[in-house]
Amino acid sequence: MKDNLVLGVDIGGTGIKGAIVDVKKGKMTTERFRLETPQPSTPINVAATFTKIVDHFKWKGKIGVGFPAVIKNGVSHTASNIHKDWIGTDVAKLLEDASKCAVSVLNDADAAGMAEITFGEGKGVKGTVILLTIGTGIGSAIFLDGQLLTNTEFGHIYLKGHNAVAEKYASNTARKTDELSWSDWGNRFEDYLSHLQFIFNPDLFILGGGSSKKYDKFKDVIQISTPIKTAKLLNEAGIIGAAVRANQLL
Ligand code: BGC
């Protein structure tokens, strides 16, 4: 097996996606394979779906996994959009036992950020770059001169005046639950971005996750002065970044 190939897997609240990644080029070498996240999304159920993805690719090498929680030394410390049994679970060990492969796990937004900073819109950008993934929740990754500060949770910043944490107010789930038009939801997202801008004064925001593909539908209501780009690697960023990180760590 070529040592520049790593299986990248992105575990999300609604889908689990995988592909083989050329980590030197930052490109997927196969089609993305997606399965629904099992419900309830307990560790045992998710591990079984994860194994189906590994088997689909008949994979025997390194695996990088993006997971929607705070991850320290392979262990999940939170579980906002996934079953609460994940809190305290050693995700890396569980998935290694399930797949019999070496597995490295990091937060899903950190994974997407790694891909964008290495191969996408953040490549070579000096200063502070914040990537936000807009999906079931809101994930974040922050970089200073290309270096990642892991496990930030800007989706959980409290928005005074709206009496809510950001992801309950401005995620794609909030848009659907509150039946908002793209521009009404965009106004909420603008409030959120301007608050982040005020606190962090970044040099660039990169928007990723499913909703970033709809940026044309809400960009007219986004008025902040910080430049905004949409993730170049789109919904492949989480898979590619997880594989890149695994290649560095395993
Ligand atoms: C979680 C984050 C995750 C984000 C996107 C949030 O609810 O707390 O850890 O990155 O969702 O999946």
Residues whose N, C-alpha, C, O or C-beta is under 5 A from the ligand:
A	BS01	BGC	P68 A69 V70 S80 N81 D108 A109 G137 I138 G139 S140 G155
